[in-house]
Amino acid sequence: MKKPASGAPAAYSEASIRVLKGLEPVRQRPGMYTRTEHPLHIVQEVIDNAADEALGGFAGRIAVTMRADGRVEVEDDGRGIPVGLHPEEGVPVVEIVFTRLHAGGKFDKGSGGAYAFSGGLHGVGVSVTNALSQSLEVTVHRDGGVHVIGFAHGDVVAPLASRLLARADDRGVRATGTRVVLMPEPKYFDSDVIPFADLQRLLRSKAVLLPGVVVTLTDARGREPKVETWRYEQGLRGYLVDALAQSNGSDPLIPLYEGGRHSTGADQYAKGEGADWVVAWTEEGPLLRESYVNLIPTPAGGTHEAGLREGLFDAVKGFVDLHGLLPKGVRLLPEDVFARVSFVLSAKVLDPQFQGQIKEKLNSRDALRLVSGYARPGLELWLNQHVEQGRKLADLVIRQAQSRQRSAQKVEKKKGSGVAVLPGKLTDCESTDLARNEVFLVEGDSAGGSAKMGRDKVFQAILPLRGKVLNAWETERDRLFANNEIHDIAVAIGIDPHGRDVAVDLAPLRYGKVCILSDADVDGSHIQVLLLTLFFRHFPQLIEQGHLYVARPPLYRVDVPARRVGKTGRPAQKLYALDDGELEAIEDRLAKEGAAAKSWSISRFKGLGEMSAEQLWETTMNPDTRRLSQVTLGALDLPATTSRMNMLMGKGESAARKSWLEEHGNEVEADV
């Protein structure tokens, strides 16, 4: 282990604790705040701000220019970022927006808020852009003047300077808007080249989602500037029709299902919340699937897509059941209806919760009910008004279900008949579809009881584990079955322990997902480590083939009473937080929304056994709303990792562990 020059252990004292200030956390760990493959995402943060102005009806033009010197310019004709002094901070607001994390105009959702719906809710968007740019200049037109401020590496280098305009423009009004010119800092990115095709798709999608708004992209890097302009009056429908014609060539099986609905505030949702969608079923060819939340692309989907899937499934299944079209022995599943669907979905959610700062996936649980409840009635009504078209769609989804069931039967036949007797405490699932089946290795019998009651018995199995599993790092493979818990795990999943370099037949595997489910506390983390050690050491092929997952149950529940947000009433809510950081974020958001201080109550789960079956399903087991992390090796240096695991888990390595902990103790994020 590395030691200081004196040979003494590294000191761990008050001076060891370092506090990162300003934008320093972003520069220290840029991957926590943005994508680091290339700078497109930090440019997108600026584009998203312009799009939010257009979404609110304040802008009609967004223009992006790729300059020859490598700079990128983003301009809109919105209201312009405020330039006056912040009432509490005493600093120009435009400076705060670009230099302070968790500062922005999108937290306040009340009647006095600047934005009713927006994608930027973490308050770190353009401040991250500034932190990771060599230079950034902001020009604001508002209040009858032009206001300019300059930054370098996140710091102000040209303080805000303002001058009044002498006269109005041709329309008789003074122009407003914001222009941001930035130069990304290459050292923070794998490549400093912005993928031009991705930028084109991003801007085109903004035009699609903002009917009537003019979006332009100018490429000024060559001898002659090239300009592309998008303006869609048909919106989502025109976009999907064009895309299918270009990539597929086959006509939709039935007419496109196009619709949209937004709350008036009279139901359980905030006024304006809702979704617009256009859906096409095709029998062959590639599929197009795009979703957005408040104009933010969500390539990893999320609860709004799950809501669309559920709404379409309920409508089609209702039609099939009503007309008695389902053959005997065939069971429809949501994936059968969704298998040949192309769609564009644009959701408006008042307070969207995303997975991670780059907002690739929506996690808001209310969005599932919102989109599902709005999407189902229109399709169900249309199918029953056009029965022949409905029968064509029903025939397609029934064929998908039959194909899926045949595939599952083939997998079953490969297993053979000589299967070991399954553990008595395993509560198995009904399905034999390997791709869909999952087993939860649950900490404790009480938690196992909640999981059994809360699961979907069709495809979810539960295997309770008693106490902490054996540390199997140094256990010989032929001695593993002497431990009852490891024996039951191996028999339940259908795979014997094996080495990393051994060819393993995974055909007997009984579940496509093996999920570790333990408490969200320190003891639960310890059990996770022991199980991950077991699989890394003795079942490595399950990890390499992507079958191992870790479920992430919440540590806290926040009960929020019914309240008003601006002019809109919000019903009572149950919110869940994985850890202290998420809890703090929820409390900050409630305060920003105007909820009375401490009007909400906080409960800490002592263990999974304390959660009701319904809570465990909603937060941890429901595929549409849970957070499930896949365990992957990635670009892991296996020899180095094996050596490190030996030091951490080996029984004779206590001295090495102590030395390592003394050296790295100041890096820990402690839960105390």
C-alpha positions as CSV (number, residue, x, y, z in Angstrom):
1,M,0.0,0.0,0.0
2,K,1.1,3.5,-0.7
3,K,2.5,5.4,2.3
4,P,3.6,9.0,2.9
5,A,7.4,9.6,2.5
6,S,7.9,9.4,6.2
7,G,6.5,5.9,6.3
8,A,3.8,6.9,8.7
9,P,0.1,6.2,7.9
10,A,-1.8,9.1,6.2
11,A,-3.3,11.3,8.9
12,Y,-7.1,11.6,9.0
13,S,-7.9,14.8,10.8
14,E,-10.2,17.8,10.6
15,A,-8.0,19.2,7.9
16,S,-8.6,16.1,5.8
17,I,-12.2,17.2,5.0
18,R,-12.3,19.3,1.9
19,V,-15.3,21.5,1.0
20,L,-15.9,22.0,-2.7
21,K,-17.3,25.5,-3.4
22,G,-19.0,27.1,-6.3
23,L,-18.7,25.1,-9.5
24,E,-15.7,23.1,-8.3
25,P,-17.8,19.9,-7.8
26,V,-18.7,19.9,-11.5
27,R,-15.1,20.2,-12.6
28,Q,-14.0,17.6,-10.1
29,R,-16.7,15.0,-11.1
30,P,-18.2,16.2,-14.5
31,G,-19.7,12.7,-15.1
32,M,-22.1,13.2,-12.2
33,Y,-23.6,16.2,-14.0
34,T,-23.4,15.6,-17.7
35,R,-22.4,13.2,-20.4
36,T,-18.6,13.2,-20.9
37,E,-18.4,11.4,-24.3
38,H,-18.7,14.8,-26.1
39,P,-20.0,18.3,-25.3
40,L,-23.4,18.1,-26.9
41,H,-25.2,17.8,-23.5
42,I,-23.8,21.1,-22.2
43,V,-25.0,22.8,-25.4
44,Q,-28.4,21.1,-25.0
45,E,-28.8,22.7,-21.5
46,V,-28.7,26.1,-23.2
47,I,-31.1,24.9,-26.0
48,D,-33.5,23.5,-23.4
49,N,-33.6,26.9,-21.7
50,A,-34.6,28.5,-25.0
51,A,-37.2,25.8,-25.6
52,D,-38.7,26.4,-22.1
53,E,-39.3,30.0,-23.2
54,A,-41.0,28.8,-26.3
55,L,-43.0,26.2,-24.3
56,G,-44.3,29.0,-22.1
57,G,-45.4,31.0,-25.2
58,F,-42.7,33.7,-24.8
59,A,-40.4,32.8,-27.8
60,G,-41.1,32.0,-31.4
61,R,-37.5,31.5,-32.7
62,I,-34.5,29.4,-31.6
63,A,-31.3,29.6,-33.6
64,V,-28.1,27.6,-33.1
65,T,-24.8,28.3,-34.9
66,M,-21.7,26.2,-35.1
67,R,-18.9,28.7,-35.6
68,A,-15.7,28.2,-37.5
69,D,-13.6,28.8,-34.3
70,G,-15.3,26.0,-32.4
71,R,-17.7,28.1,-30.5
72,V,-21.4,27.3,-30.4
73,E,-24.0,30.1,-30.3
74,V,-27.6,29.6,-29.0
75,E,-30.1,32.5,-29.4
76,D,-33.8,32.9,-28.7
77,D,-36.3,35.8,-28.8
78,G,-37.8,35.0,-25.4
79,R,-38.0,37.3,-22.4
80,G,-34.3,37.4,-21.7
81,I,-32.7,36.3,-18.5
82,P,-33.2,38.9,-15.7
83,V,-30.2,41.1,-15.2
84,G,-31.2,43.0,-12.0
85,L,-29.8,42.3,-8.6
86,H,-31.1,39.3,-6.8
87,P,-33.1,40.5,-3.8
88,E,-31.4,38.1,-1.4
89,E,-27.9,37.6,-2.9
90,G,-27.2,41.2,-4.1
91,V,-25.7,39.8,-7.3
92,P,-27.0,40.1,-10.9
93,V,-29.4,37.3,-11.5
94,V,-27.8,36.3,-14.8
95,E,-24.5,35.8,-13.0
96,I,-26.2,33.6,-10.4
97,V,-27.8,31.5,-13.1
98,F,-24.5,30.7,-14.7
99,T,-22.3,30.4,-11.5
100,R,-24.4,28.8,-8.8
101,L,-25.6,25.2,-8.6
102,H,-29.2,24.8,-7.6
103,A,-30.3,28.2,-8.7
104,G,-32.9,28.9,-11.4
105,G,-36.3,30.2,-12.3
106,K,-37.9,26.8,-12.6
107,F,-38.3,25.8,-9.0
108,D,-41.2,28.1,-8.3
109,K,-44.3,26.4,-9.6
110,G,-46.8,28.7,-8.0
111,S,-48.9,31.4,-9.7
112,G,-46.0,33.8,-9.5
113,G,-43.5,31.4,-11.0
114,A,-41.6,32.2,-14.3
115,Y,-42.3,28.7,-15.7
116,A,-45.3,26.5,-15.2
117,F,-43.7,23.6,-17.1
118,S,-40.0,23.1,-17.7
119,G,-37.4,20.4,-17.9
120,G,-34.7,22.2,-15.8
121,L,-35.6,21.3,-12.3
122,H,-32.3,20.5,-10.6
123,G,-31.0,24.1,-11.1
124,V,-27.6,23.0,-12.3
125,G,-28.1,23.1,-16.1
126,V,-26.3,26.1,-17.6
127,S,-24.1,26.4,-14.5
128,V,-22.7,23.0,-15.6
129,T,-22.3,24.4,-19.1
130,N,-20.3,27.3,-17.8
131,A,-18.2,25.2,-15.5
132,L,-17.1,23.0,-18.4
133,S,-16.4,25.7,-20.9
134,Q,-13.2,27.6,-21.7
135,S,-15.2,30.7,-22.3
136,L,-18.9,31.7,-22.2
137,E,-20.5,35.0,-23.1
138,V,-24.2,35.9,-22.4
139,T,-26.0,38.7,-24.2
140,V,-29.4,39.6,-22.9
141,H,-31.9,42.0,-24.6
142,R,-34.5,43.2,-22.1
143,D,-35.8,46.2,-20.3
144,G,-34.9,48.4,-23.3
145,G,-31.2,47.6,-23.2
146,V,-28.4,45.2,-24.1
147,H,-26.6,43.5,-21.2
148,V,-23.4,41.5,-21.6
149,I,-21.5,39.3,-19.1
150,G,-18.4,37.1,-19.8
151,F,-17.1,34.0,-18.1
152,A,-13.9,31.8,-18.4
153,H,-13.8,28.3,-16.8
154,G,-16.9,29.2,-14.8
155,D,-15.6,32.4,-13.3
156,V,-16.7,36.0,-14.2
157,V,-14.0,37.7,-16.3
158,A,-16.2,40.5,-17.7
159,P,-18.7,41.8,-15.2
160,L,-22.2,42.6,-16.4
161,A,-22.2,45.7,-18.6
162,S,-25.4,47.3,-19.8
163,R,-26.4,50.0,-22.3
164,L,-29.8,51.3,-23.3
165,L,-31.1,51.1,-26.8
166,A,-31.8,54.4,-28.4
167,R,-34.9,53.3,-30.4
168,A,-37.3,50.5,-30.9
169,D,-37.3,47.9,-33.7
170,D,-39.5,47.9,-36.8
171,R,-42.5,46.5,-34.9
172,G,-42.4,49.4,-32.5
173,V,-41.3,47.4,-29.6
174,R,-37.9,46.8,-28.1
175,A,-36.4,43.4,-28.9
176,T,-36.0,40.8,-26.1
177,G,-34.1,37.5,-25.9
178,T,-30.9,35.7,-24.9
179,R,-27.8,34.8,-26.8
180,V,-25.2,32.4,-25.3
181,V,-21.8,31.8,-27.0
182,L,-19.7,29.0,-25.5
183,M,-16.4,27.2,-26.1
184,P,-16.4,23.7,-24.5
185,E,-13.2,22.8,-22.6
186,P,-11.9,19.6,-24.3
187,K,-10.2,18.1,-21.3
188,Y,-13.5,17.2,-19.7
189,F,-14.7,15.2,-22.7
190,D,-13.6,12.0,-24.5
191,S,-14.0,13.9,-27.7
192,D,-14.4,17.6,-28.3
193,V,-16.4,17.1,-31.5
194,I,-20.1,17.7,-31.2
195,P,-21.9,15.0,-33.2
196,F,-23.7,17.1,-35.8
197,A,-26.4,14.5,-36.7
198,D,-27.4,14.3,-33.0
199,L,-27.6,18.0,-32.8
200,Q,-29.8,18.1,-35.9
201,R,-32.1,15.5,-34.4
202,L,-32.3,17.4,-31.2
203,L,-33.3,20.7,-32.9
204,R,-35.7,19.0,-35.2
205,S,-37.5,17.4,-32.2
206,K,-37.8,20.8,-30.6
207,A,-39.5,22.1,-33.7
208,V,-41.8,19.0,-33.7
209,L,-42.8,19.6,-30.1
210,L,-43.2,23.3,-30.4
211,P,-45.6,23.7,-33.4
212,G,-45.2,27.1,-35.1
213,V,-41.8,27.8,-33.5
214,V,-39.0,28.4,-36.1
215,V,-35.8,26.4,-35.2
216,T,-32.6,27.0,-37.3
217,L,-29.2,25.4,-37.4
218,T,-26.4,27.2,-39.1
219,D,-23.1,25.3,-39.8
220,A,-20.6,28.1,-40.4
221,R,-17.5,25.8,-40.2
222,G,-17.1,25.5,-44.0
223,R,-16.5,28.1,-46.7
224,E,-20.2,28.6,-47.2
225,P,-22.6,28.6,-44.2
226,K,-25.2,25.9,-44.4
227,V,-28.6,26.7,-42.9
228,E,-31.4,24.2,-42.0
229,T,-34.8,25.5,-40.8
230,W,-37.6,23.5,-39.2
231,R,-41.1,24.6,-38.5
232,Y,-43.9,22.1,-38.1
233,E,-47.6,23.0,-38.0
234,Q,-48.7,19.3,-37.8
235,G,-46.4,18.6,-34.9
236,L,-46.1,15.0,-33.7
237,R,-48.2,13.4,-36.5
238,G,-46.2,14.9,-39.4
239,Y,-43.0,13.9,-37.7
240,L,-44.0,10.3,-37.2
241,V,-45.4,9.9,-40.7
242,D,-42.2,11.3,-42.3
243,A,-40.0,9.2,-40.1
244,L,-41.9,5.9,-40.9
245,A,-41.9,6.7,-44.6
246,Q,-38.1,7.2,-44.6
247,S,-37.1,4.3,-42.4
248,N,-39.9,1.7,-42.8
249,G,-41.8,2.1,-46.1
250,S,-44.7,0.0,-44.8
251,D,-48.0,1.5,-44.1
252,P,-49.5,1.5,-40.6
253,L,-51.8,-1.5,-39.9
254,I,-54.6,0.8,-38.8
255,P,-54.8,4.6,-38.9
256,L,-52.5,6.4,-36.6
257,Y,-53.8,6.8,-33.1
258,E,-53.3,10.5,-32.4
259,G,-54.5,12.2,-29.2
260,G,-53.8,14.5,-26.3
261,R,-55.3,15.6,-23.1
262,H,-54.4,18.0,-20.4
263,S,-55.8,18.6,-17.0
264,T,-58.1,21.5,-16.3
265,G,-57.1,21.3,-12.6
266,A,-60.5,19.8,-11.7
267,D,-59.0,16.3,-11.3
268,Q,-56.1,15.0,-9.2
269,Y,-53.5,16.6,-11.6
270,A,-52.2,20.1,-11.8
271,K,-53.7,22.4,-14.4
272,G,-51.9,21.9,-17.7
273,E,-50.5,18.5,-16.8
274,G,-51.1,15.8,-19.5
275,A,-49.7,14.4,-22.7
276,D,-49.8,14.4,-26.5
277,W,-49.1,11.3,-28.5
278,V,-49.2,9.7,-31.9
279,V,-49.0,5.9,-32.2
280,A,-48.6,3.6,-35.2
281,W,-48.7,-0.2,-35.4
282,T,-46.7,-1.8,-38.3
283,E,-46.2,-5.4,-39.1
284,E,-42.6,-5.2,-40.2
285,G,-39.6,-2.9,-40.4
286,P,-37.7,-0.8,-37.8
287,L,-39.6,1.0,-35.1
288,L,-39.4,4.7,-34.1
289,R,-39.9,5.5,-30.4
290,E,-39.3,8.9,-29.0
291,S,-40.5,10.4,-25.8
292,Y,-40.2,13.8,-24.1
293,V,-41.0,15.4,-20.8
294,N,-41.5,19.2,-21.0
295,L,-39.5,19.1,-24.3
296,I,-36.6,17.2,-22.7
297,P,-35.7,14.0,-24.7
298,T,-35.9,10.8,-22.5
299,P,-34.1,8.2,-24.6
300,A,-34.2,5.7,-21.7
301,G,-38.0,6.1,-21.4
302,G,-39.5,6.1,-18.0
303,T,-42.9,6.2,-16.3
304,H,-44.6,8.3,-19.0
305,E,-43.7,5.6,-21.6
306,A,-44.9,2.9,-19.2
307,G,-48.1,4.8,-18.9
308,L,-48.6,4.9,-22.6
309,R,-47.9,1.1,-22.8
310,E,-50.4,0.5,-20.0
311,G,-53.0,2.7,-21.6
312,L,-52.7,1.0,-25.0
313,F,-52.7,-2.5,-23.5
314,D,-55.8,-1.8,-21.4
315,A,-57.6,-0.4,-24.4
316,V,-56.7,-3.3,-26.8
317,K,-57.3,-6.0,-24.1
318,G,-60.7,-4.5,-23.3
319,F,-61.6,-4.7,-27.0
320,V,-60.3,-8.3,-27.4
321,D,-62.2,-9.4,-24.2
322,L,-65.4,-7.6,-25.3
323,H,-65.5,-9.3,-28.7
324,G,-64.2,-12.7,-27.4
325,L,-61.2,-12.8,-29.8
326,L,-58.6,-14.4,-27.5
327,P,-57.9,-18.1,-28.4
328,K,-57.9,-20.6,-25.5
329,G,-54.6,-20.9,-23.8
330,V,-53.3,-17.5,-24.9
331,R,-52.6,-14.7,-22.4
332,L,-52.0,-11.2,-23.6
333,L,-49.3,-9.2,-21.9
334,P,-48.4,-5.5,-22.4
335,E,-45.3,-6.3,-24.4
336,D,-47.5,-8.1,-27.0
337,V,-49.4,-4.9,-27.7
338,F,-46.3,-2.8,-27.6
339,A,-44.0,-5.0,-29.6
340,R,-44.9,-3.5,-33.0
341,V,-45.6,0.1,-31.8
342,S,-43.9,3.2,-33.1
343,F,-44.7,6.4,-31.2
344,V,-43.9,9.9,-30.3
345,L,-44.9,11.0,-26.8
346,S,-44.7,14.4,-25.4
347,A,-45.7,14.7,-21.7
348,K,-46.2,17.8,-19.6
349,V,-45.5,17.2,-15.9
350,L,-45.5,19.9,-13.3
351,D,-42.7,18.6,-11.2
352,P,-40.9,15.8,-13.1
353,Q,-38.4,13.6,-11.3
354,F,-35.6,12.3,-13.5
355,Q,-33.1,9.5,-13.0
356,G,-29.8,11.3,-12.8
357,Q,-28.8,14.8,-13.8
358,I,-28.8,14.1,-17.6
359,K,-32.5,13.4,-17.4
360,E,-32.5,10.3,-19.7
361,K,-35.3,8.6,-17.8
362,L,-38.4,9.9,-16.0
363,N,-39.1,8.4,-12.6
364,S,-42.2,10.4,-11.6
365,R,-44.7,7.7,-10.5
366,D,-47.8,10.0,-11.1
367,A,-46.8,10.2,-14.7
368,L,-47.7,6.6,-15.3
369,R,-51.3,7.1,-14.1
370,L,-51.5,10.4,-15.9
371,V,-50.6,9.1,-19.3
372,S,-52.3,5.8,-19.0
373,G,-55.6,7.3,-17.8
374,Y,-55.5,9.9,-20.7
375,A,-54.4,7.5,-23.5
376,R,-56.8,4.6,-22.9
377,P,-60.3,6.1,-23.4
378,G,-59.6,7.5,-26.9
379,L,-58.2,4.3,-28.4
380,E,-60.8,2.1,-26.7
381,L,-63.6,4.3,-28.2
382,W,-62.1,4.3,-31.7
383,L,-61.6,0.5,-31.7
384,N,-65.2,-0.1,-30.8
385,Q,-66.4,2.4,-33.4
386,H,-64.2,0.7,-36.1
387,V,-64.5,-3.0,-35.3
388,E,-62.9,-4.3,-38.5
389,Q,-59.8,-2.2,-37.9
390,G,-59.8,-3.3,-34.3
391,R,-59.9,-7.0,-35.3
392,K,-56.8,-6.4,-37.5
393,L,-55.0,-4.9,-34.5
394,A,-56.2,-7.7,-32.3
395,D,-54.9,-10.3,-34.7
396,L,-51.5,-8.7,-34.7
397,V,-51.1,-8.7,-30.9
398,I,-52.5,-12.2,-30.5
399,R,-49.9,-13.5,-33.0
400,Q,-47.2,-11.7,-30.9
401,A,-48.5,-13.4,-27.8
402,Q,-48.5,-16.8,-29.5
403,S,-45.0,-16.3,-30.8
404,R,-43.8,-15.3,-27.3
405,Q,-45.3,-18.4,-25.7
406,R,-43.8,-20.7,-28.3
407,S,-40.4,-19.2,-27.5
408,A,-40.9,-19.7,-23.8
409,Q,-41.8,-23.4,-24.4
410,K,-38.6,-23.9,-26.4
411,V,-36.5,-22.6,-23.5
412,E,-38.4,-25.0,-21.2
413,K,-37.6,-28.0,-23.4
414,K,-33.9,-27.2,-23.3
415,K,-33.9,-27.6,-19.6
416,G,-34.6,-31.3,-19.7
417,S,-36.5,-33.2,-17.0
418,G,-33.8,-33.9,-14.4
419,V,-34.2,-30.6,-12.4
420,A,-33.2,-30.6,-8.8
421,V,-36.0,-30.2,-6.2
422,L,-36.6,-26.5,-5.7
423,P,-36.1,-25.0,-2.2
424,G,-39.2,-25.2,0.0
425,K,-39.0,-21.5,0.9
426,L,-38.9,-20.4,-2.8
427,T,-42.2,-18.9,-3.9
428,D,-41.9,-19.5,-7.6
429,C,-43.6,-17.6,-10.5
430,E,-46.1,-19.0,-13.0
431,S,-44.5,-18.0,-16.2
432,T,-41.8,-19.9,-18.0
433,D,-40.7,-16.9,-20.1
434,L,-37.0,-16.6,-19.2
435,A,-36.7,-13.0,-20.6
436,R,-39.5,-11.8,-18.4
437,N,-39.1,-13.9,-15.2
438,E,-37.2,-12.5,-12.2
439,V,-36.3,-13.8,-8.8
440,F,-35.7,-11.5,-5.7
441,L,-33.2,-12.7,-3.2
442,V,-34.8,-11.0,-0.2
443,E,-33.2,-10.2,3.2
444,G,-35.2,-11.9,6.0
445,D,-38.4,-13.8,6.2
446,S,-40.5,-10.8,7.2
447,A,-39.4,-8.9,4.1
448,G,-40.0,-12.0,2.1
449,G,-43.6,-12.1,3.3
450,S,-44.2,-8.5,2.1
451,A,-42.5,-9.3,-1.1
452,K,-44.6,-12.4,-1.7
453,M,-47.9,-10.5,-1.1
454,G,-46.7,-7.5,-3.2
455,R,-45.2,-9.3,-6.2
456,D,-46.8,-10.1,-9.5
457,K,-47.0,-13.8,-9.2
458,V,-47.0,-14.3,-12.9
459,F,-43.3,-13.5,-13.5
460,Q,-41.8,-12.6,-10.0
461,A,-40.4,-15.2,-7.7
462,I,-39.2,-14.7,-4.1
463,L,-36.4,-16.5,-2.2
464,P,-36.0,-15.3,1.4
465,L,-32.5,-15.5,2.9
466,R,-32.0,-15.8,6.6
467,G,-29.4,-13.5,8.0
468,K,-26.1,-12.6,6.3
469,V,-24.9,-14.9,3.6
470,L,-21.5,-16.6,3.9
471,N,-18.5,-14.6,2.8
472,A,-17.7,-17.0,-0.1
473,W,-14.6,-15.3,-1.4
474,E,-12.2,-18.0,-0.1
475,T,-14.7,-20.9,0.0
476,E,-13.8,-23.7,-2.3
477,R,-16.4,-24.3,-5.0
478,D,-17.0,-27.9,-4.0
479,R,-17.7,-26.8,-0.4
480,L,-20.3,-24.1,-1.3
481,F,-23.3,-26.3,-1.1
482,A,-22.5,-27.0,2.6
483,N,-24.1,-23.5,3.1
484,N,-27.9,-23.8,3.0
485,E,-28.4,-20.3,1.6
486,I,-25.9,-20.6,-1.2
487,H,-27.3,-24.1,-2.0
488,D,-30.8,-22.7,-2.3
489,I,-29.7,-19.8,-4.5
490,A,-27.9,-22.1,-6.9
491,V,-30.9,-24.5,-7.1
492,A,-33.4,-21.8,-7.5
493,I,-31.7,-20.0,-10.3
494,G,-30.8,-23.3,-12.0
495,I,-27.0,-22.6,-12.5
496,D,-24.2,-24.3,-10.6
497,P,-21.2,-22.3,-9.3
498,H,-18.5,-22.0,-12.0
499,G,-15.2,-20.2,-12.7
500,R,-14.6,-17.2,-15.0
501,D,-12.9,-19.1,-17.7
502,V,-15.2,-22.1,-17.8
503,A,-17.7,-22.5,-20.6
504,V,-21.1,-22.5,-18.8
505,D,-24.4,-23.6,-20.3
506,L,-26.9,-21.0,-19.2
507,A,-29.9,-22.9,-20.8
508,P,-31.0,-24.2,-17.3
509,L,-31.3,-20.6,-16.1
510,R,-34.8,-20.1,-14.7
511,Y,-34.9,-16.3,-14.4
512,G,-33.7,-13.6,-16.7
513,K,-33.2,-11.2,-13.8
514,V,-31.7,-12.2,-10.5
515,C,-32.4,-9.3,-8.1
516,I,-30.7,-8.6,-4.8
517,L,-33.2,-7.0,-2.5
518,S,-32.0,-5.8,1.0
519,D,-32.7,-3.0,3.4
520,A,-31.7,0.5,2.5
521,D,-29.4,0.8,5.5
522,V,-25.8,-0.2,6.4
523,D,-26.7,-3.8,7.2
524,G,-28.5,-4.1,3.9
525,S,-25.5,-2.8,2.1
526,H,-23.4,-5.4,3.9
527,I,-25.7,-8.2,2.6
528,Q,-25.4,-6.7,-0.9
529,V,-21.6,-6.8,-0.7
530,L,-21.7,-10.5,0.4
531,L,-24.1,-11.5,-2.4
532,L,-22.1,-9.5,-5.0
533,T,-19.0,-11.2,-3.8
534,L,-20.7,-14.6,-4.2
535,F,-21.8,-13.9,-7.7
536,F,-18.5,-12.2,-8.8
537,R,-16.5,-15.1,-7.5
538,H,-18.6,-18.2,-8.2
539,F,-21.3,-17.1,-10.7
540,P,-19.4,-14.7,-13.0
541,Q,-21.2,-15.6,-16.2
542,L,-24.5,-14.3,-14.7
543,I,-22.9,-10.9,-14.4
544,E,-21.2,-11.0,-17.8
545,Q,-24.5,-12.0,-19.5
546,G,-26.4,-9.2,-17.7
547,H,-28.6,-11.3,-15.4
548,L,-27.7,-9.8,-12.0
549,Y,-29.4,-6.7,-10.6
550,V,-29.6,-4.8,-7.3
551,A,-33.0,-3.4,-6.3
552,R,-33.0,0.0,-4.6
553,P,-35.8,0.3,-2.0
554,P,-36.4,3.7,-0.3
555,L,-35.1,4.6,3.1
556,Y,-37.7,7.3,3.8
557,R,-41.4,8.0,3.2
558,V,-42.7,11.5,3.1
559,D,-46.4,12.0,3.7
560,V,-47.6,15.3,2.3
561,P,-51.1,16.5,3.1
562,A,-53.4,18.0,0.4
563,R,-52.3,21.5,-0.5
564,R,-52.5,24.2,-3.0
565,V,-49.7,25.0,-5.5
566,G,-50.5,28.4,-7.0
567,K,-54.1,28.3,-8.0
568,T,-54.1,24.5,-8.3
569,G,-55.1,22.0,-5.6
570,R,-52.8,19.0,-5.1
571,P,-54.1,15.8,-3.4
572,A,-52.2,14.2,-0.5
573,Q,-49.0,12.5,-1.7
574,K,-46.7,9.7,-0.5
575,L,-43.1,10.5,-1.7
576,Y,-40.2,8.1,-1.3
577,A,-36.5,8.9,-0.9
578,L,-33.6,6.5,-1.4
579,D,-31.3,8.3,1.0
580,D,-30.7,11.5,2.9
581,G,-29.8,13.4,-0.3
582,E,-33.1,12.6,-2.0
583,L,-35.0,13.4,1.3
584,E,-33.4,16.8,1.4
585,A,-34.2,17.4,-2.3
586,I,-37.9,16.5,-1.6
587,E,-38.1,18.9,1.4
588,D,-36.5,21.7,-0.6
589,R,-39.0,21.2,-3.4
590,L,-42.0,21.2,-1.1
591,A,-40.7,24.4,0.5
592,K,-40.3,25.9,-3.0
593,E,-43.9,24.9,-3.8
594,G,-45.1,26.8,-0.8
595,A,-46.0,23.9,1.5
596,A,-46.1,25.0,5.1
597,A,-42.9,24.2,7.0
598,K,-43.1,20.7,8.6
599,S,-46.6,20.2,7.4
600,W,-45.3,16.9,6.0
601,S,-44.2,13.9,8.1
602,I,-41.2,11.7,7.5
603,S,-40.9,8.0,8.3
604,R,-37.7,6.0,8.1
605,F,-38.1,2.4,7.2
606,K,-36.1,0.2,9.6
607,G,-36.3,-2.6,7.1
608,L,-38.2,-4.0,4.2
609,G,-40.4,-5.9,6.6
610,E,-41.9,-2.6,7.8
611,M,-43.1,-1.8,4.3
612,S,-46.6,-3.0,3.3
613,A,-47.0,-5.2,0.3
614,E,-48.4,-2.3,-1.7
615,Q,-45.5,0.0,-0.8
616,L,-42.9,-2.6,-1.6
617,W,-44.6,-3.2,-5.0
618,E,-44.9,0.5,-5.9
619,T,-41.4,1.5,-4.9
620,T,-39.2,-1.5,-5.5
621,M,-40.9,-4.3,-7.5
622,N,-43.2,-2.7,-10.1
623,P,-41.1,-2.7,-13.3
624,D,-42.7,0.7,-14.3
625,T,-41.9,2.6,-11.2
626,R,-39.0,0.8,-9.4
627,R,-35.3,1.6,-9.5
628,L,-33.3,-1.5,-10.5
629,S,-29.6,-1.2,-11.1
630,Q,-27.9,-3.8,-13.4
631,V,-24.6,-5.1,-12.2
632,T,-22.0,-5.0,-15.1
633,L,-18.3,-5.4,-15.3
634,G,-17.8,-2.7,-18.0
635,A,-14.2,-1.9,-18.7
636,L,-13.1,-3.4,-15.4
637,D,-9.4,-4.4,-15.0
638,L,-10.2,-7.9,-13.7
639,P,-6.7,-8.8,-12.3
640,A,-6.6,-5.5,-10.4
641,T,-10.2,-5.9,-9.2
642,T,-9.6,-9.5,-8.1
643,S,-6.6,-8.3,-6.1
644,R,-8.6,-5.5,-4.5
645,M,-11.5,-7.9,-3.7
646,N,-9.0,-10.3,-2.1
647,M,-7.7,-7.4,0.1
648,L,-11.2,-6.4,1.1
649,M,-12.8,-9.8,1.6
650,G,-9.9,-12.2,2.4
651,K,-9.8,-13.5,5.9
652,G,-6.0,-13.0,6.3
653,E,-5.9,-9.5,4.9
654,S,-6.9,-7.5,8.0
655,A,-3.6,-5.6,8.1
656,A,-3.8,-4.6,4.5
657,R,-7.5,-3.6,5.0
658,K,-6.5,-1.4,7.9
659,S,-3.8,0.3,6.0
660,W,-6.1,0.9,3.0
661,L,-8.8,2.3,5.2
662,E,-6.4,4.7,6.9
663,E,-5.2,5.9,3.5
664,H,-8.7,6.3,1.9
665,G,-10.8,7.0,5.0
666,N,-11.2,10.7,4.1
667,E,-12.9,9.7,0.8
668,V,-15.9,8.0,2.4
669,E,-19.4,9.4,2.3
670,A,-20.6,8.2,5.7
671,D,-24.2,7.6,6.7
672,V,-24.3,8.6,10.4
